[in-house]
Amino acid sequence: MAKINITQVPPQSLIGKALAYSLSRWEKLMLYCTDGRLEIDNNLVENAIRPVAIGRKITSLPVLMMRLSACHDLFYARHL
């Protein structure tokens, strides 16, 4: 595998931006690679909150808190 010296890559090029993005999230990427319980995406949560975002029928803070709690429970129940 070839090693890339990041100082040789123009920072505004697409590869430079991709490398900067990856390096800024390196710790989290390594956590994902070592913990098999973590999902690569958050589709489960996005699908759970979609009705809230589309309907925009949140009329009060207690309703919002109840819905967010349900999304949280749904996401973490899958990872136990």
JOTA-V86282 format. One line per field, one symbol per residue. ss: DSSP state (H for helix, E for strand, - for the rest). A space follows every 50 residues. Layout:
ss = ???
This chain:
ss = -----HHH-----HHHHHHHHHHH-HHHHHHHHH--------HHHHHHHH HHHHH-----HHHHHHHHHHHHHHHHH---
